[in-house]
Amino acid sequence: MSDMSAEMVILALLVATALAFDFTNGFHDTGNAMATSIATGALKPKAAVTLSGILNLVGAFLSVNVAVTVATNVLKIQDPKTGHLNLDGTVALTVIFAGLIGGILWNLLTWLFGIPSSSSHALFGGLIGSGIAAAGFAGVNWDGLTNKVLIPAVASPFIAGVIAMTGTWLVYRISKNVTRKRREDGFRWGQIATASLLSLAHGTGDAQKTMGVIALALISSGHLTGDVKKDGLPFWIIASCALAIGAGTYIGGWRVIRTLGKGLVEIDSPQGFSAESASAAVILTSSVSGMALSTTHVATGSILGSGVGKPGGEVRWKVAGRMAAAWLITLPAAGLVGGLSFLLAHGIASASSPLVGDIVIFLILVGLSGFMYYRAQQQKVDHNNVNADWDESTNSTVPADVRAAAKPAADTASV
């Protein structure tokens, strides 16, 4: 096979893997938009993920500012002044490929445990790790990464939390003379609007990250030239990413939805309304500014803020602490996987060819993904049990009755 043909196969595998990441981003982050509406009964679970999937798809067409950030502010693959590539095209494709593998595997691992970690930071961590493995620390655009990713990552949950806390306090203050039933019913209707806006905002921000990765791959292979910020992206990139994140959202990441809707706070509809409004405002503002924000951090901060803002409200800080720990290790963990994936592919390429190296790490991705999916099916969380009571003795995402039913089966299998 000629070098040109091998590069095209690698590019095709990379685009497919990028869309797979977009799909996992969709179902991993469905809870950011719909968890509170499902928990309060404002929307039925299947209706919620269907609505969210459609609006994520629509939102992906609204802007490309975040895509430009991903394509230009994470890795130094292209010289911004001359347009020349800083890495060999095939090596650059392997860097991006390995970074995607780091992002996908971390997404699936945290989904398996029901931890609302950041898909965005998993992607960036994977790319940073593979970029360092390929070109050292000089291969990463640290200035762009700090301004567009790291600073917003630290600030956004606190900003969203304060807004949600203030909004929740005001809502209960203003409606204190309204009967509980009337207040709950009224804000459930309001939640449909705010959850819809949040889903639209999620599509506007998160689908673009995969668009930026695909654009970066096309730039590396010489299939996309010119100023991406000025000229925009090819329509097929936007459409395919929109469909992938919409389909993933429709599947519903029920484990993460359950943690956000039931695990952090026993949430009422006024809290859900305030949390969703705060999240949508922060995400839409950041998308316009081209900041590659973590919608998970924003949504979690908003839900925690709504718990603090409600008079007499309670927050399960143990669950929040577990999530915060996952947030801290997302970038380095995904980076480690991305870096190791690149080194493995590059080592195999040195002995055979880049195509063989990339196929090997692709097969490893498929195998590990299949294993985690299999494990999840052993203790299934879906739309039927997503609102089951939270077991505070274990703080497990899996409902107690599902764990109890799975235990005899595991004991029998071990005999």
N, C-alpha and C positions, 0 to 999 in steps of 0.2 A: 504493500500500500504506500502511495506517495505521501510525502510530508504534508502536502496541501489537503489530501483526502483525510489523513489522520487528524489534522487540526479541525476539519469540519465535523468529524465524528465527536471529537472532544467538545467542540462548541455546542453541538446538538445535545450531548449528555448534560452539559453545564446548564443550558437553558431549561431542559426538563427538570433538573435538580433545583434550579432557582424557582420554578413554578411549584415544585413540591414543597419548598420552603414557604412560599406564599400560601399554599394550602394549609400547612401546619400553623402558620401565623394566624390564618382565619379561625380555625377551630380552637386554637390555644387562647385567642383573645376575644372570643365571643362573649365571655363573661364580663369583659370590661364594659360592654354596652348594655347587656341584657340581664346580668345576674340579679340586680336589684328589682327589676320589673318582674322577673320570674318569681323571686322570693316573696314579693308582696302580693302576688296574684294579679298584678295589672295586666299581664299577658300570659297566656298558656305557653308552656315550654316550647312546643313545636312551632306555634305561631310566632313566638319571639325570635327564634333562630331563622325562620323563613324571612321575616321582615328585616332582620339585621343583615342577612345574606344579600338581599336585594339592594339595600341601601349602601352596603359596603361596595357592591359592584358599581353603583352609580357614583359614589364618592371618589372612586379611583380615577374617574375621568375629569375631575374638577381642577386639578392642579398638578404641576410637575416640579414644584420648587424643592420638595424633599428629595425627589429622585436626583436632581442636580447635585444636592448636597452629598448624597451617597456616592455618586459617580466621581466627584471631584475633591471631597474633603476627608476621605478615609485612608486610601492608599495612594502612594505617589507612583502610579503606573504610567501616567502621561505628564510630560512637562507642560504646564499651563500656558507658557509663553510661546514655545516653538511647536507644540503638538507632537513632538517626538516621544516615542515610548522609552521608558526607563528600564524596562525589562523585556527580554525576548518574548514574543507573542505567545508561544506555547507555554513558557514558564508562567507568564501572567495568567493564562487560563487555568493552569493548575492551582495557582494561588487562590483564585476566586472559587474554584471548585472545592478546594479543601476548606476554605472559609465557610461555604454553604453547608458542608458536612458537619462542621462544628456547630453551626446554628441549628440545624435540623435535629441532631442528636440531643442537644440540650433542651430544645423545645419538647421533644417527645419524653425525655426523662422527667422533666418537671410536670408535664401533663399527667404522666403515669402516677405521680405522687400528689397530683392536685394542687401544685404550687403555682400561683400566678406570677411567674417570673417574666422578664421582658424578652419578647421575641426579637425586638430591635437590638437589644444589647447582646443577645446570643449571636445574631448575625454579625454585628460589629466586632464582637470578641473573636469569632471565628476568622474573620478577615484580618484582624490585627495579628492574631497568632500565626496565620499562614504567611502574612506579609513579612513579619519579623523572621520567620524561618527561612524565607527566600532571600530577603535583602537586608536583614538586620533592622535595627531601630530606625535607620534612615529611610526605610521603605514605607514608613507610616507618616501620614500628614498630621503631626501632633497638634499643630495650631488649629487646623480646621476641626479636628476631632474634639479638642477641648472646648472650643467656642460653640460648636453646633450639636455636640452629643453629651459630653461629660457634665458641663455646667448645667444645662437643662435637666439632665438626669437627677442631679442633686436637688435642684431648686423646685422642680415641677410638683413632686408629691406634697411638699410643704405648702406651696401656693394653692394647689387644689384643695388641700385639707383645710386651710384657713377659710377659703371661700365657701366650702361646703359646711363647715362648722358654723360660720356666720349666717349662711342662708338657712340652715336647719333651725338655729336658735330663733331667727326672725319669723320663720314659718310657724313655729309652735307659739311664739309670743303673740303674733297677729291672730292666730286661730284658736286662742285659748278658750274662748267662749262658744266655740262651735262644738257640737257633739262629736264624739270620737268616730262614730260610724260615718257621719256626713263628711268629716275631714278625710278619713281614709279613702272613701269612695271618690271624693273629688280629686285627690292627689293621684289616685290610680289612673284616672283619665289624663292628668297632666304628665304622668310618667310615660305614657305611650308617645307623647310628643318629644319629651326630652331624651328618651332612649333612642328614638328614631334619629334625632339630631346627632346623638353621640355615635350611632352606627355610621352615619354619613361622614362624620369627622374621622372616624377610625379608618374608613376606606380612603379618605383623602390623604391621611398621613402614612398608614402602614403599607398599602399596596405600592406606594411610590418607592419604598425602600428596595423592593424586588426589581422594580423598573430600573432603578439606578444600578443594581448589580448586573442586570442583563446588558444595560448600556455600557457598563465598564468592560464586560466581556467582548462586546462588539467593537469597542474602541481598541481593545488589546489585539483582536484578530484582524483589524483593519477594515471591518465591515461597517463601521460608523465613524464618520469624520465630521469636522466642523465644530462649532461651539454649541454644545448641548443646551446650555442655558439660554442662548439666543434662538437657536433653531428648533428646540423642542425634541421630542422623541418620536420615532416611527409609531404609527397607530397600532400596529400589531403587538408591540410591546405593551402598550397601555391596555389594550383589549384583553390580551391573554392574562395579564396580571390581575385585572379586574375580575375576570371569570374565576381564576384560581382562588383568590381570597374570598369571593362571594360563595363559591362552592364549599370551601373549608368552613366558613362561618355557618352555613346551612347545616353541615354535619353536626355542629354543636360540640364544643369541648366540655362535656357535662361535668367532669371532675373539677375543672377550674371554676366553672359556673357555680358549682356547689360551695366551693371554698369561699368565693367572694360573696355569694348571696346568703349563705347560712353560717359560715365559719367565723367571719370577723365580727359581725354584729347581727343581733336579731332585729332586722330592719323593718320599719314601717314605711308606708308610702310617702309621707312628707319627707322622710330622710332620703328615700330613693330619688324623689324628685330633685331635692337639693344636690345630692351627689352627682346625678347625671347632668344637671345643668352646669355645675362647676367643671366637671370633666370636659364637657363639650366646649365650653368657653376657652379653657386652657389649650386643648388640642387644636382647635380651629385657629387660634391666635398663633400658635407655634408653627402650624403648617404654612400659613401665609408668610411667615418669616423664614421658612426653609429649615427650621430646626427639626432634627430627626429625633423627636421626643418619644419616650416610652409611654404608650397609652396605658400599659399595665400599672406603671408607677402612679400615673395621674389618677386612674380609676380607684386604685387602692387607697391613695391619699384622700380622695374624696369620700370614700365609704368610711374610713376611719374618722374623718372630720365630722361626718354626719352622726356617728356614734357619740363623739365627744359633745357635739352641739345639742343633742336631744336632752332635755331635762330628765335626769334619772337614767339615761342611757348607759349601756355597758359595752365595753370593747373586750374581745378575747385577745389579750396582749400576747399570750403564748403563741397563738396562730400568727399574729402579726410579726412576732419575733422570728418565727421560722421563715416567713416570707422575706423579711429583711435580710436574713442570713443568705438566702438564695440570691437575692439581688446583689449582695456584695461579691459573691463568687461567680456570678453569671459570666462577666467579661473574662476573668482568668480561666474559668473552666472551659468555656467555649473556645477560648484562645488556645488552650493546651491541646484540645482535640483538633482544631484547625491546623496548628503547627505540626503535630504528629502526623496528621493526614498528608500534609505537604511533604514532609520528610520521607514518609513511606513511598508516596507516589514518585517523588524525585529519585529516591534510591533505586526503585524498580526501573525507572526510565533510564537511569545510567547503565543498567545491565541489559536492558532490552529496548524499549521505546516509550515515549511519553504516553502514547495511547494505552499501552498495557498497564502502566502505573495508574492512570486515571480510572481505568476499568476496575482494577483491583479495589481502589478505595470506594468506588461506586458500589461494588458488590458487598463490601463491608457495611456500607450505609444501609443497603437493602436488608441485609441479614439482621443487623442490630435493630432496625426499625420494626421488622417483622416480629422479632422476639418481644419487644416492648408492647406492641399491639396485642400479642398473644397473652402476655401477662395481665394486661388491662382487662381482657375478656374473662379472666378467671374470677374477678370481682368487679362486675360490670356496674357502672354508674351511667344512667341514661335519663331520658325525660320522665320516666315513670317514678324514679326515686330521688330525683335531684333535690326535691324539697323535703326529704325525710328529716326528722329531728336530728340535730347535731349532737354527737356523743362527746361531751366535754371531758369524760374520763380518759379518752384516747386522742381526741382531736384528729381522728382519722377522717380523710375525705370519704372513704367508703362507708356507707350506712351500716349500722350494727347488724341488722338482719342479713345483709349480703355477706358480711364477714363470717357470721355464724353459719350460714349455709355453705360457704366455701370451705370451712374448716373440716367437716366430716369427709368431704370429697378429697381433700389433701391428705387426711389421715388414712383413708382407704387406699389411696394411690401409693402411700409409703409402705403399706403392708406387703 
